[in-house]
Amino acid sequence: MALVFIPSLMRNVTDGKDRVEIEGKTLREVVDNLEKAYPGMKPLLVSAGEIQEGVALAVDGEPSEVGLMMEVGERSEVQILPAIAGG
């Protein structure tokens, strides 16, 4: 199972957990399984079948350049990176 790191702004959906183990061979499967385990997570990450604007997903430190099709290994780490606003 992949280890998914949850940013602090999304931990209310995961009951305060900062990381969770989720199955999936692609980011799409990981996101779908996150939604099954923690309802309300998918809308924070995906819109119209694409990674939500203002959010990046990375696997083993590599940002996804192929969207939700990026492969996820059995022991991969998935990072959810919300955009940082400021000015």
N, CA, C and O atoms as a CHARMM CRD file, in Angstrom:
* protein
*
  348
    1    1 MET  N      0.84100  -1.18900   0.00000 PROA 1      0.00000
    2    1 MET  CA     0.00000   0.00000   0.00000 PROA 1      0.00000
    3    1 MET  C      0.87900   1.24200   0.00000 PROA 1      0.00000
    4    1 MET  O      1.95900   1.26400   0.59000 PROA 1      0.00000
    5    2 ALA  N      0.39300   2.26500  -0.67000 PROA 2      0.00000
    6    2 ALA  CA     1.09800   3.54300  -0.70300 PROA 2      0.00000
    7    2 ALA  C      0.83100   4.30500   0.59100 PROA 2      0.00000
    8    2 ALA  O     -0.23400   4.19200   1.19700 PROA 2      0.00000
    9    3 LEU  N      1.82200   5.07600   0.98800 PROA 3      0.00000
   10    3 LEU  CA     1.67900   5.94200   2.14700 PROA 3      0.00000
   11    3 LEU  C      1.36500   7.33900   1.63600 PROA 3      0.00000
   12    3 LEU  O      2.17300   7.94600   0.93300 PROA 3      0.00000
   13    4 VAL  N      0.19100   7.85000   1.99100 PROA 4      0.00000
   14    4 VAL  CA    -0.26600   9.15600   1.50100 PROA 4      0.00000
   15    4 VAL  C     -0.12800  10.16900   2.63400 PROA 4      0.00000
   16    4 VAL  O     -0.67000   9.98200   3.72300 PROA 4      0.00000
   17    5 PHE  N      0.60600  11.24300   2.35700 PROA 5      0.00000
   18    5 PHE  CA     0.80200  12.30700   3.33100 PROA 5      0.00000
   19    5 PHE  C     -0.29900  13.34300   3.16300 PROA 5      0.00000
   20    5 PHE  O     -0.50800  13.86700   2.06900 PROA 5      0.00000
   21    6 ILE  N     -0.99900  13.63500   4.24600 PROA 6      0.00000
   22    6 ILE  CA    -2.15300  14.52500   4.22300 PROA 6      0.00000
   23    6 ILE  C     -1.73900  15.89700   4.76300 PROA 6      0.00000
   24    6 ILE  O     -1.24600  15.99200   5.88700 PROA 6      0.00000
   25    7 PRO  N     -1.93400  16.95600   3.97800 PROA 7      0.00000
   26    7 PRO  CA    -1.59100  18.29500   4.47300 PROA 7      0.00000
   27    7 PRO  C     -2.54600  18.72100   5.59600 PROA 7      0.00000
   28    7 PRO  O     -3.68000  18.24700   5.67600 PROA 7      0.00000
   29    8 SER  N     -2.07400  19.60800   6.44300 PROA 8      0.00000
   30    8 SER  CA    -2.84200  19.98700   7.63400 PROA 8      0.00000
   31    8 SER  C     -4.23300  20.50900   7.30200 PROA 8      0.00000
   32    8 SER  O     -5.17200  20.25900   8.05700 PROA 8      0.00000
   33    9 LEU  N     -4.39200  21.22800   6.19400 PROA 9      0.00000
   34    9 LEU  CA    -5.69800  21.78400   5.84400 PROA 9      0.00000
   35    9 LEU  C     -6.72700  20.73300   5.44600 PROA 9      0.00000
   36    9 LEU  O     -7.91700  21.03600   5.36600 PROA 9      0.00000
   37   10 MET  N     -6.28600  19.49800   5.19400 PROA 10     0.00000
   38   10 MET  CA    -7.20200  18.43000   4.78000 PROA 10     0.00000
   39   10 MET  C     -7.38400  17.36300   5.85200 PROA 10     0.00000
   40   10 MET  O     -8.12400  16.40200   5.64300 PROA 10     0.00000
   41   11 ARG  N     -6.73200  17.51400   6.97700 PROA 11     0.00000
   42   11 ARG  CA    -6.77500  16.47500   8.01200 PROA 11     0.00000
   43   11 ARG  C     -8.11900  16.35900   8.70300 PROA 11     0.00000
   44   11 ARG  O     -8.38600  15.35300   9.36100 PROA 11     0.00000
   45   12 ASN  N     -8.97400  17.36800   8.57000 PROA 12     0.00000
   46   12 ASN  CA   -10.31400  17.24400   9.14900 PROA 12     0.00000
   47   12 ASN  C    -11.07900  16.10400   8.47900 PROA 12     0.00000
   48   12 ASN  O    -11.97100  15.51900   9.09300 PROA 12     0.00000
   49   13 VAL  N    -10.74400  15.78100   7.22800 PROA 13     0.00000
   50   13 VAL  CA   -11.41100  14.69400   6.50300 PROA 13     0.00000
   51   13 VAL  C    -10.87400  13.33200   6.95000 PROA 13     0.00000
   52   13 VAL  O    -11.59400  12.33500   6.90400 PROA 13     0.00000
   53   14 THR  N     -9.60900  13.29000   7.38200 PROA 14     0.00000
   54   14 THR  CA    -8.98400  12.01400   7.77400 PROA 14     0.00000
   55   14 THR  C     -8.94000  11.84300   9.29500 PROA 14     0.00000
   56   14 THR  O     -8.10000  11.10700   9.81400 PROA 14     0.00000
   57   15 ASP  N     -9.83000  12.51200   9.99600 PROA 15     0.00000
   58   15 ASP  CA    -9.88600  12.42400  11.45800 PROA 15     0.00000
   59   15 ASP  C     -8.56800  12.81700  12.11300 PROA 15     0.00000
   60   15 ASP  O     -8.17300  12.25200  13.13300 PROA 15     0.00000
   61   16 GLY  N     -7.89100  13.80200  11.50500 PROA 16     0.00000
   62   16 GLY  CA    -6.65600  14.32300  12.07500 PROA 16     0.00000
   63   16 GLY  C     -5.39500  13.57100  11.68900 PROA 16     0.00000
   64   16 GLY  O     -4.29900  13.95900  12.09200 PROA 16     0.00000
   65   17 LYS  N     -5.53000  12.50700  10.91800 PROA 17     0.00000
   66   17 LYS  CA    -4.35300  11.71400  10.52700 PROA 17     0.00000
   67   17 LYS  C     -3.50500  12.49500   9.52300 PROA 17     0.00000
   68   17 LYS  O     -4.02900  13.09500   8.58500 PROA 17     0.00000
   69   18 ASP  N     -2.17900  12.47900   9.73500 PROA 18     0.00000
   70   18 ASP  CA    -1.28900  13.18900   8.82300 PROA 18     0.00000
   71   18 ASP  C     -0.75700  12.29500   7.71400 PROA 18     0.00000
   72   18 ASP  O     -0.14300  12.77300   6.76000 PROA 18     0.00000
   73   19 ARG  N     -0.99500  10.99400   7.84200 PROA 19     0.00000
   74   19 ARG  CA    -0.63000  10.04300   6.78900 PROA 19     0.00000
   75   19 ARG  C     -1.51500   8.81700   6.90500 PROA 19     0.00000
   76   19 ARG  O     -1.88900   8.39900   8.00100 PROA 19     0.00000
   77   20 VAL  N     -1.84200   8.24700   5.75000 PROA 20     0.00000
   78   20 VAL  CA    -2.69500   7.06400   5.71200 PROA 20     0.00000
   79   20 VAL  C     -2.16500   6.11400   4.64500 PROA 20     0.00000
   80   20 VAL  O     -1.55700   6.54800   3.66600 PROA 20     0.00000
   81   21 GLU  N     -2.39500   4.83000   4.83400 PROA 21     0.00000
   82   21 GLU  CA    -2.00800   3.84200   3.82800 PROA 21     0.00000
   83   21 GLU  C     -3.22600   3.53300   2.96500 PROA 21     0.00000
   84   21 GLU  O     -4.30800   3.22000   3.46300 PROA 21     0.00000
   85   22 ILE  N     -3.01100   3.63200   1.64200 PROA 22     0.00000
   86   22 ILE  CA    -4.09800   3.45200   0.68100 PROA 22     0.00000
   87   22 ILE  C     -3.58900   2.61400  -0.48600 PROA 22     0.00000
   88   22 ILE  O     -2.46100   2.79400  -0.94500 PROA 22     0.00000
   89   23 GLU  N     -4.42400   1.70100  -0.96100 PROA 23     0.00000
   90   23 GLU  CA    -4.06200   0.89500  -2.12700 PROA 23     0.00000
   91   23 GLU  C     -4.32900   1.66800  -3.41500 PROA 23     0.00000
   92   23 GLU  O     -5.18000   2.55600  -3.46400 PROA 23     0.00000
   93   24 GLY  N     -3.58300   1.30800  -4.45300 PROA 24     0.00000
   94   24 GLY  CA    -3.79100   1.88200  -5.77600 PROA 24     0.00000
   95   24 GLY  C     -2.53600   1.78600  -6.61000 PROA 24     0.00000
   96   24 GLY  O     -1.42700   1.96500  -6.10800 PROA 24     0.00000
   97   25 LYS  N     -2.71700   1.49900  -7.89500 PROA 25     0.00000
   98   25 LYS  CA    -1.57900   1.38600  -8.81500 PROA 25     0.00000
   99   25 LYS  C     -1.37000   2.65400  -9.62200 PROA 25     0.00000
  100   25 LYS  O     -0.34200   2.81500 -10.27900 PROA 25     0.00000
  101   26 THR  N     -2.35500   3.56700  -9.57200 PROA 26     0.00000
  102   26 THR  CA    -2.23900   4.87500 -10.20900 PROA 26     0.00000
  103   26 THR  C     -2.76300   5.90900  -9.22000 PROA 26     0.00000
  104   26 THR  O     -3.43200   5.56400  -8.24600 PROA 26     0.00000
  105   27 LEU  N     -2.45600   7.17300  -9.47700 PROA 27     0.00000
  106   27 LEU  CA    -2.99800   8.22400  -8.61900 PROA 27     0.00000
  107   27 LEU  C     -4.51700   8.21600  -8.63300 PROA 27     0.00000
  108   27 LEU  O     -5.14200   8.49000  -7.60900 PROA 27     0.00000
  109   28 ARG  N     -5.11900   7.90800  -9.76800 PROA 28     0.00000
  110   28 ARG  CA    -6.58600   7.83700  -9.84600 PROA 28     0.00000
  111   28 ARG  C     -7.12800   6.80000  -8.86800 PROA 28     0.00000
  112   28 ARG  O     -8.09600   7.06600  -8.15600 PROA 28     0.00000
  113   29 GLU  N     -6.51300   5.62200  -8.82900 PROA 29     0.00000
  114   29 GLU  CA    -6.96400   4.57500  -7.90900 PROA 29     0.00000
  115   29 GLU  C     -6.73500   4.98700  -6.45700 PROA 29     0.00000
  116   29 GLU  O     -7.57200   4.72200  -5.59500 PROA 29     0.00000
  117   30 VAL  N     -5.60600   5.63200  -6.18700 PROA 30     0.00000
  118   30 VAL  CA    -5.32600   6.09200  -4.82600 PROA 30     0.00000
  119   30 VAL  C     -6.38100   7.10600  -4.39500 PROA 30     0.00000
  120   30 VAL  O     -6.90700   7.02000  -3.28600 PROA 30     0.00000
  121   31 VAL  N     -6.69500   8.06700  -5.26700 PROA 31     0.00000
  122   31 VAL  CA    -7.69600   9.08600  -4.93500 PROA 31     0.00000
  123   31 VAL  C     -9.06700   8.43500  -4.73100 PROA 31     0.00000
  124   31 VAL  O     -9.77700   8.77800  -3.78600 PROA 31     0.00000
  125   32 ASP  N     -9.44200   7.51000  -5.60000 PROA 32     0.00000
  126   32 ASP  CA   -10.73400   6.82400  -5.44800 PROA 32     0.00000
  127   32 ASP  C    -10.79500   6.04800  -4.13000 PROA 32     0.00000
  128   32 ASP  O    -11.82300   6.05700  -3.45200 PROA 32     0.00000
  129   33 ASN  N     -9.70400   5.38100  -3.76900 PROA 33     0.00000
  130   33 ASN  CA    -9.67700   4.62400  -2.52500 PROA 33     0.00000
  131   33 ASN  C     -9.60600   5.53700  -1.30100 PROA 33     0.00000
  132   33 ASN  O    -10.12000   5.19200  -0.23600 PROA 33     0.00000
  133   34 LEU  N     -8.97200   6.69500  -1.45200 PROA 34     0.00000
  134   34 LEU  CA    -9.00400   7.69400  -0.38200 PROA 34     0.00000
  135   34 LEU  C    -10.44000   8.13000  -0.12200 PROA 34     0.00000
  136   34 LEU  O    -10.85900   8.26700   1.02700 PROA 34     0.00000
  137   35 GLU  N    -11.18500   8.34500  -1.19500 PROA 35     0.00000
  138   35 GLU  CA   -12.58300   8.76800  -1.06000 PROA 35     0.00000
  139   35 GLU  C    -13.41200   7.69500  -0.35800 PROA 35     0.00000
  140   35 GLU  O    -14.27700   8.01300   0.45900 PROA 35     0.00000
  141   36 LYS  N    -13.15200   6.42700  -0.67400 PROA 36     0.00000
  142   36 LYS  CA   -13.89500   5.33700  -0.02000 PROA 36     0.00000
  143   36 LYS  C    -13.59600   5.30300   1.48100 PROA 36     0.00000
  144   36 LYS  O    -14.49500   5.10600   2.29800 PROA 36     0.00000
  145   37 ALA  N    -12.33100   5.49500   1.82900 PROA 37     0.00000
  146   37 ALA  CA   -11.92400   5.43000   3.23200 PROA 37     0.00000
  147   37 ALA  C    -12.26900   6.70900   3.99700 PROA 37     0.00000
  148   37 ALA  O    -12.58700   6.67200   5.18600 PROA 37     0.00000
  149   38 TYR  N    -12.19700   7.84200   3.29200 PROA 38     0.00000
  150   38 TYR  CA   -12.40400   9.15600   3.91700 PROA 38     0.00000
  151   38 TYR  C    -13.29500  10.01100   3.01200 PROA 38     0.00000
  152   38 TYR  O    -12.80000  10.85700   2.26700 PROA 38     0.00000
  153   39 PRO  N    -14.60300   9.78700   3.07900 PROA 39     0.00000
  154   39 PRO  CA   -15.53000  10.53700   2.21800 PROA 39     0.00000
  155   39 PRO  C    -15.32200  12.04800   2.34800 PROA 39     0.00000
  156   39 PRO  O    -15.20000  12.59400   3.44500 PROA 39     0.00000
  157   40 GLY  N    -15.28600  12.69400   1.18800 PROA 40     0.00000
  158   40 GLY  CA   -15.07200  14.13300   1.14300 PROA 40     0.00000
  159   40 GLY  C    -13.67200  14.51100   0.69000 PROA 40     0.00000
  160   40 GLY  O    -13.40600  15.68200   0.41900 PROA 40     0.00000
  161   41 MET  N    -12.77200  13.53500   0.60400 PROA 41     0.00000
  162   41 MET  CA   -11.39700  13.81800   0.19700 PROA 41     0.00000
  163   41 MET  C    -11.28700  14.05900  -1.31700 PROA 41     0.00000
  164   41 MET  O    -10.55700  14.95400  -1.74200 PROA 41     0.00000
  165   42 LYS  N    -11.98800  13.28700  -2.11700 PROA 42     0.00000
  166   42 LYS  CA   -11.84300  13.39200  -3.56900 PROA 42     0.00000
  167   42 LYS  C    -12.17000  14.78100  -4.10300 PROA 42     0.00000
  168   42 LYS  O    -11.42100  15.28100  -4.94100 PROA 42     0.00000
  169   43 PRO  N    -13.25000  15.43400  -3.66300 PROA 43     0.00000
  170   43 PRO  CA   -13.54000  16.77500  -4.19000 PROA 43     0.00000
  171   43 PRO  C    -12.44500  17.80000  -3.86000 PROA 43     0.00000
  172   43 PRO  O    -12.33100  18.82200  -4.53700 PROA 43     0.00000
  173   44 LEU  N    -11.65500  17.53500  -2.84100 PROA 44     0.00000
  174   44 LEU  CA   -10.55200  18.43200  -2.51500 PROA 44     0.00000
  175   44 LEU  C     -9.37000  18.25600  -3.46900 PROA 44     0.00000
  176   44 LEU  O     -8.52100  19.13800  -3.59800 PROA 44     0.00000
  177   45 LEU  N     -9.33400  17.08800  -4.14000 PROA 45     0.00000
  178   45 LEU  CA    -8.19000  16.74800  -4.98300 PROA 45     0.00000
  179   45 LEU  C     -8.47800  16.74900  -6.47500 PROA 45     0.00000
  180   45 LEU  O     -7.58800  17.00700  -7.28500 PROA 45     0.00000
  181   46 VAL  N     -9.73200  16.45700  -6.84000 PROA 46     0.00000
  182   46 VAL  CA   -10.06900  16.23900  -8.25000 PROA 46     0.00000
  183   46 VAL  C    -11.31000  17.02500  -8.63300 PROA 46     0.00000
  184   46 VAL  O    -12.27200  17.11400  -7.87000 PROA 46     0.00000
  185   47 SER  N    -11.26900  17.59600  -9.83800 PROA 47     0.00000
  186   47 SER  CA   -12.42400  18.28300 -10.40600 PROA 47     0.00000
  187   47 SER  C    -12.51900  17.91900 -11.88300 PROA 47     0.00000
  188   47 SER  O    -11.54400  18.05000 -12.62300 PROA 47     0.00000
  189   48 ALA  N    -13.67500  17.47100 -12.30300 PROA 48     0.00000
  190   48 ALA  CA   -13.91600  17.08600 -13.69600 PROA 48     0.00000
  191   48 ALA  C    -12.88000  16.07400 -14.19100 PROA 48     0.00000
  192   48 ALA  O    -12.43300  16.14200 -15.33700 PROA 48     0.00000
  193   49 GLY  N    -12.50400  15.14100 -13.32400 PROA 49     0.00000
  194   49 GLY  CA   -11.58500  14.07600 -13.71400 PROA 49     0.00000
  195   49 GLY  C    -10.12100  14.46600 -13.77500 PROA 49     0.00000
  196   49 GLY  O     -9.28500  13.66700 -14.19600 PROA 49     0.00000
  197   50 GLU  N     -9.80300  15.67000 -13.36500 PROA 50     0.00000
  198   50 GLU  CA    -8.42000  16.15600 -13.38500 PROA 50     0.00000
  199   50 GLU  C     -8.01700  16.61500 -11.99300 PROA 50     0.00000
  200   50 GLU  O     -8.86800  16.92400 -11.15900 PROA 50     0.00000
  201   51 ILE  N     -6.70400  16.65800 -11.74900 PROA 51     0.00000
  202   51 ILE  CA    -6.22000  17.15900 -10.47000 PROA 51     0.00000
  203   51 ILE  C     -6.68100  18.60200 -10.31100 PROA 51     0.00000
  204   51 ILE  O     -6.50500  19.43100 -11.20400 PROA 51     0.00000
  205   52 GLN  N     -7.26300  18.87800  -9.17500 PROA 52     0.00000
  206   52 GLN  CA    -7.81800  20.19600  -8.85400 PROA 52     0.00000
  207   52 GLN  C     -6.76500  21.30300  -9.04800 PROA 52     0.00000
  208   52 GLN  O     -5.59900  21.13200  -8.69100 PROA 52     0.00000
  209   53 GLU  N     -7.19000  22.42400  -9.61100 PROA 53     0.00000
  210   53 GLU  CA    -6.28800  23.56700  -9.72300 PROA 53     0.00000
  211   53 GLU  C     -5.92500  24.01200  -8.30800 PROA 53     0.00000
  212   53 GLU  O     -6.78700  24.07800  -7.43200 PROA 53     0.00000
  213   54 GLY  N     -4.66800  24.31200  -8.09400 PROA 54     0.00000
  214   54 GLY  CA    -4.22400  24.71400  -6.77200 PROA 54     0.00000
  215   54 GLY  C     -3.74000  23.56100  -5.91100 PROA 54     0.00000
  216   54 GLY  O     -3.37500  23.75600  -4.75200 PROA 54     0.00000
  217   55 VAL  N     -3.73600  22.35100  -6.48200 PROA 55     0.00000
  218   55 VAL  CA    -3.24300  21.17100  -5.77800 PROA 55     0.00000
  219   55 VAL  C     -2.28200  20.44500  -6.70800 PROA 55     0.00000
  220   55 VAL  O     -2.51800  20.35900  -7.91200 PROA 55     0.00000
  221   56 ALA  N     -1.20100  19.92600  -6.14700 PROA 56     0.00000
  222   56 ALA  CA    -0.28800  19.07200  -6.90400 PROA 56     0.00000
  223   56 ALA  C     -0.19500  17.73800  -6.17900 PROA 56     0.00000
  224   56 ALA  O     -0.26800  17.67400  -4.95200 PROA 56     0.00000
  225   57 LEU  N     -0.03400  16.68500  -6.95100 PROA 57     0.00000
  226   57 LEU  CA     0.18700  15.36300  -6.38700 PROA 57     0.00000
  227   57 LEU  C      1.55400  14.88200  -6.84800 PROA 57     0.00000
  228   57 LEU  O      1.91300  15.03600  -8.01600 PROA 57     0.00000
  229   58 ALA  N      2.30800  14.30500  -5.93500 PROA 58     0.00000
  230   58 ALA  CA     3.64000  13.80200  -6.25400 PROA 58     0.00000
  231   58 ALA  C      3.77200  12.37800  -5.74500 PROA 58     0.00000
  232   58 ALA  O      3.21100  12.01800  -4.71000 PROA 58     0.00000
  233   59 VAL  N      4.51700  11.57700  -6.48400 PROA 59     0.00000
  234   59 VAL  CA     4.78600  10.19900  -6.09400 PROA 59     0.00000
  235   59 VAL  C      6.29000  10.06500  -5.90200 PROA 59     0.00000
  236   59 VAL  O      7.07200  10.32400  -6.81700 PROA 59     0.00000
  237   60 ASP  N      6.67600   9.66300  -4.72100 PROA 60     0.00000
  238   60 ASP  CA     8.09300   9.51800  -4.38200 PROA 60     0.00000
  239   60 ASP  C      8.89300  10.77500  -4.71400 PROA 60     0.00000
  240   60 ASP  O     10.01800  10.70500  -5.20900 PROA 60     0.00000
  241   61 GLY  N      8.28300  11.92500  -4.42900 PROA 61     0.00000
  242   61 GLY  CA     8.96000  13.20400  -4.61800 PROA 61     0.00000
  243   61 GLY  C      8.92000  13.76100  -6.02700 PROA 61     0.00000
  244   61 GLY  O      9.44600  14.84600  -6.27300 PROA 61     0.00000
  245   62 GLU  N      8.30300  13.03900  -6.96300 PROA 62     0.00000
  246   62 GLU  CA     8.21500  13.49300  -8.35100 PROA 62     0.00000
  247   62 GLU  C      6.80300  13.99800  -8.64600 PROA 62     0.00000
  248   62 GLU  O      5.85400  13.21600  -8.60800 PROA 62     0.00000
  249   63 PRO  N      6.65000  15.29400  -8.94000 PROA 63     0.00000
  250   63 PRO  CA     5.31900  15.80500  -9.27400 PROA 63     0.00000
  251   63 PRO  C      4.76400  15.10800 -10.52000 PROA 63     0.00000
  252   63 PRO  O      5.49900  14.81700 -11.46300 PROA 63     0.00000
  253   64 SER  N      3.47400  14.85000 -10.50600 PROA 64     0.00000
  254   64 SER  CA     2.84500  14.17200 -11.63400 PROA 64     0.00000
  255   64 SER  C      2.74400  15.10100 -12.83900 PROA 64     0.00000
  256   64 SER  O      2.19100  16.19800 -12.76300 PROA 64     0.00000
  257   65 GLU  N      3.29200  14.62800 -13.94400 PROA 65     0.00000
  258   65 GLU  CA     3.17600  15.36200 -15.19900 PROA 65     0.00000
  259   65 GLU  C      2.12900  14.73400 -16.10900 PROA 65     0.00000
  260   65 GLU  O      1.83200  15.25700 -17.18300 PROA 65     0.00000
  261   66 VAL  N      1.56900  13.59900 -15.66900 PROA 66     0.00000
  262   66 VAL  CA     0.54800  12.90500 -16.45500 PROA 66     0.00000
  263   66 VAL  C     -0.76700  12.82700 -15.69200 PROA 66     0.00000
  264   66 VAL  O     -1.60400  11.96500 -15.96300 PROA 66     0.00000
  265   67 GLY  N     -0.93900  13.72900 -14.74400 PROA 67     0.00000
  266   67 GLY  CA    -2.18300  13.77800 -13.99100 PROA 67     0.00000
  267   67 GLY  C     -2.41800  12.52300 -13.18300 PROA 67     0.00000
  268   67 GLY  O     -1.49600  11.98000 -12.57300 PROA 67     0.00000
  269   68 LEU  N     -3.65200  12.06600 -13.18300 PROA 68     0.00000
  270   68 LEU  CA    -4.05000  10.92700 -12.35900 PROA 68     0.00000
  271   68 LEU  C     -3.58000   9.58600 -12.90200 PROA 68     0.00000
  272   68 LEU  O     -3.77800   8.55600 -12.25800 PROA 68     0.00000
  273   69 MET  N     -2.96000   9.58500 -14.08200 PROA 69     0.00000
  274   69 MET  CA    -2.47700   8.34200 -14.67600 PROA 69     0.00000
  275   69 MET  C     -1.11200   7.92100 -14.13300 PROA 69     0.00000
  276   69 MET  O     -0.64700   6.82200 -14.43400 PROA 69     0.00000
  277   70 MET  N     -0.46600   8.77100 -13.34200 PROA 70     0.00000
  278   70 MET  CA     0.86200   8.44700 -12.81800 PROA 70     0.00000
  279   70 MET  C      0.81200   7.15900 -12.00500 PROA 70     0.00000
  280   70 MET  O     -0.08200   6.95300 -11.18400 PROA 70     0.00000
  281   71 GLU  N      1.79000   6.30500 -12.25300 PROA 71     0.00000
  282   71 GLU  CA     1.85200   5.02700 -11.55300 PROA 71     0.00000
  283   71 GLU  C      2.30100   5.21900 -10.11500 PROA 71     0.00000
  284   71 GLU  O      3.09500   6.10500  -9.80000 PROA 71     0.00000
  285   72 VAL  N      1.77200   4.36800  -9.25900 PROA 72     0.00000
  286   72 VAL  CA     2.09700   4.36800  -7.83500 PROA 72     0.00000
  287   72 VAL  C      2.56200   2.96300  -7.48000 PROA 72     0.00000
  288   72 VAL  O      1.84800   1.98700  -7.71400 PROA 72     0.00000
  289   73 GLY  N      3.76100   2.86300  -6.91400 PROA 73     0.00000
  290   73 GLY  CA     4.29900   1.56400  -6.53000 PROA 73     0.00000
  291   73 GLY  C      3.71900   1.07200  -5.22300 PROA 73     0.00000
  292   73 GLY  O      3.08500   1.82600  -4.48500 PROA 73     0.00000
  293   74 GLU  N      3.94200  -0.20400  -4.94400 PROA 74     0.00000
  294   74 GLU  CA     3.43200  -0.84100  -3.72700 PROA 74     0.00000
  295   74 GLU  C      3.90700  -0.12500  -2.46100 PROA 74     0.00000
  296   74 GLU  O      3.17100  -0.07200  -1.47500 PROA 74     0.00000
  297   75 ARG  N      5.11200   0.42100  -2.47100 PROA 75     0.00000
  298   75 ARG  CA     5.66900   1.09200  -1.29400 PROA 75     0.00000
  299   75 ARG  C      5.93300   2.57600  -1.55200 PROA 75     0.00000
  300   75 ARG  O      6.78100   3.18300  -0.89900 PROA 75     0.00000
  301   76 SER  N      5.21500   3.14600  -2.49200 PROA 76     0.00000
  302   76 SER  CA     5.41500   4.55700  -2.83200 PROA 76     0.00000
  303   76 SER  C      4.88000   5.47400  -1.74600 PROA 76     0.00000
  304   76 SER  O      4.02400   5.10400  -0.94200 PROA 76     0.00000
  305   77 GLU  N      5.41400   6.67800  -1.75700 PROA 77     0.00000
  306   77 GLU  CA     4.89200   7.74800  -0.92000 PROA 77     0.00000
  307   77 GLU  C      4.21400   8.75700  -1.83800 PROA 77     0.00000
  308   77 GLU  O      4.79200   9.19600  -2.83200 PROA 77     0.00000
  309   78 VAL  N      2.98200   9.11800  -1.49400 PROA 78     0.00000
  310   78 VAL  CA     2.21100  10.08600  -2.27400 PROA 78     0.00000
  311   78 VAL  C      2.05600  11.34000  -1.42900 PROA 78     0.00000
  312   78 VAL  O      1.55900  11.29000  -0.30400 PROA 78     0.00000
  313   79 GLN  N      2.48700  12.46300  -1.98800 PROA 79     0.00000
  314   79 GLN  CA     2.36300  13.73200  -1.29800 PROA 79     0.00000
  315   79 GLN  C      1.25900  14.55300  -1.94900 PROA 79     0.00000
  316   79 GLN  O      1.17100  14.63800  -3.17400 PROA 79     0.00000
  317   80 ILE  N      0.42600  15.15000  -1.12200 PROA 80     0.00000
  318   80 ILE  CA    -0.59200  16.10100  -1.58100 PROA 80     0.00000
  319   80 ILE  C     -0.04300  17.47300  -1.24300 PROA 80     0.00000
  320   80 ILE  O      0.22000  17.78000  -0.08100 PROA 80     0.00000
  321   81 LEU  N      0.13100  18.30100  -2.27400 PROA 81     0.00000
  322   81 LEU  CA     0.75600  19.60300  -2.09900 PROA 81     0.00000
  323   81 LEU  C     -0.20800  20.71200  -2.48100 PROA 81     0.00000
  324   81 LEU  O     -0.35500  21.02300  -3.66300 PROA 81     0.00000
  325   82 PRO  N     -0.87200  21.31800  -1.49100 PROA 82     0.00000
  326   82 PRO  CA    -1.75500  22.44500  -1.81200 PROA 82     0.00000
  327   82 PRO  C     -0.92600  23.67600  -2.16500 PROA 82     0.00000
  328   82 PRO  O      0.17900  23.86700  -1.65900 PROA 82     0.00000
  329   83 ALA  N     -1.47900  24.49500  -3.03500 PROA 83     0.00000
  330   83 ALA  CA    -0.79000  25.73100  -3.43100 PROA 83     0.00000
  331   83 ALA  C     -0.66200  26.65300  -2.22100 PROA 83     0.00000
  332   83 ALA  O     -1.52800  26.68500  -1.34700 PROA 83     0.00000
  333   84 ILE  N      0.41100  27.37900  -2.19500 PROA 84     0.00000
  334   84 ILE  CA     0.62500  28.35300  -1.13200 PROA 84     0.00000
  335   84 ILE  C      0.34500  29.73500  -1.70100 PROA 84     0.00000
  336   84 ILE  O      1.00200  30.17600  -2.64500 PROA 84     0.00000
  337   85 ALA  N     -0.63900  30.41600  -1.11800 PROA 85     0.00000
  338   85 ALA  CA    -0.99900  31.73500  -1.59500 PROA 85     0.00000
  339   85 ALA  C     -0.29300  32.78700  -0.75800 PROA 85     0.00000
  340   85 ALA  O      0.04000  32.56500   0.40600 PROA 85     0.00000
  341   86 GLY  N     -0.08200  33.89300  -1.35500 PROA 86     0.00000
  342   86 GLY  CA     0.55500  34.97500  -0.62000 PROA 86     0.00000
  343   86 GLY  C      0.90500  36.09800  -1.56100 PROA 86     0.00000
  344   86 GLY  O      0.64200  36.02600  -2.76200 PROA 86     0.00000
  345   87 GLY  N      1.48000  37.10300  -1.02900 PROA 87     0.00000
  346   87 GLY  CA     1.81300  38.16600  -1.95300 PROA 87     0.00000
  347   87 GLY  C      2.54900  39.26400  -1.35000 PROA 87     0.00000
  348   87 GLY  O      2.89000  40.22900  -2.03500 PROA 87     0.00000
